[in-house]
């Protein structure tokens, strides 16, 4: 079964991994209005969501969902490689 994290273009996978240190330093989750947060929502809504419901940055529970899924993707890339060698 193909992991949907590998549906992302490779450059986006690399970008997510580069954002890990920023994500880990956030005291209260994704900040609303930040360009990086907007980018993560674009990635989530385009590639990572399992439903057709668009997540909005203004929704605090949505920011939590996007944060958790982004961290899961980063862990997958760190474990299995950016290219999906597993």
TITOR-746644 format. One record per residue (C-alpha): x negated, y negated, z negated; residue in one letter. Coordinates in steps of 0.2 Angstrom, whole numbers, padded with zeros to 4 digits, always signed. Each point is the difference from the previous one (the first is absolute). Example, Ala and Ser with C-alpha at 12.3 -4.5 7.8 and 13.67 -1.06 7.14 Angstrom:
-0062+0022-0039a/-0006-0017+0003s/
//
This chain:
+0000+0000+0000x/-0007-0017+0005x/-0002-0013-0014x/+0009-0016+0005x/-0015-0010-0008x/-0009+0005+0016x/+0013-0008+0011x/-0008-0017-0004x/-0013-0006+0012x/-0017+0003-0006x/-0005-0018-0002x/+0015-0002-0012x/-0006+0016-0010x/-0017-0008-0002x/+0008-0017-0005x/+0011+0009-0014x/-0016+0008-0007x/-0008-0017+0000x/+0014-0007-0010x/-0001+0013-0014x/-0011-0011-0012x/+0012-0015+0002x/+0015+0011-0003x/-0008+0008-0016x/-0004-0018-0007x/+0019-0006+0001x/+0006-0002-0017x/+0019+0001+0005x/+0001+0008+0016x/+0001-0007+0018x/+0001-0019-0001x/+0014-0008+0010x/-0005-0012+0014x/-0018+0007+0002x/-0006+0004+0018x/-0006+0017-0006x/+0017+0004-0008x/+0008-0005+0017x/-0012+0012+0009x/+0004+0014-0011x/+0019-0002+0002x/-0003+0000+0019x/-0010+0016-0001x/+0013+0008-0012x/+0015-0004+0010x/-0008+0005+0017x/-0009+0016-0005x/+0003+0006-0018x/+0018-0002-0004x/+0010+0016+0000x/+0017-0010+0004x/+0006-0013+0011x/+0002-0012-0014x/-0012-0015+0002x/-0008-0004-0017x/-0001-0019-0004x/-0014-0009-0008x/+0012-0010-0011x/+0006+0016-0009x/-0011+0005-0015x/+0004+0018+0001x/-0004+0000+0018x/-0017-0007-0004x/-0003+0014-0012x/+0005+0013+0013x/-0011-0007+0013x/-0014-0001-0013x/+0002+0018-0005x/+0001+0006+0018x/-0015-0010+0005x/-0010+0008-0014x/+0005+0017+0005x/-0005-0003+0018x/-0017-0007-0006x/-0003+0016-0011x/+0004+0011+0015x/-0013-0009+0011x/-0013+0001-0014x/+0004+0018-0002x/+0002+0006+0018x/-0009-0014+0010x/+0006-0014+0010x/+0001+0011+0015x/+0010+0014-0008x/-0013+0013-0002x/+0008+0013-0011x/
//
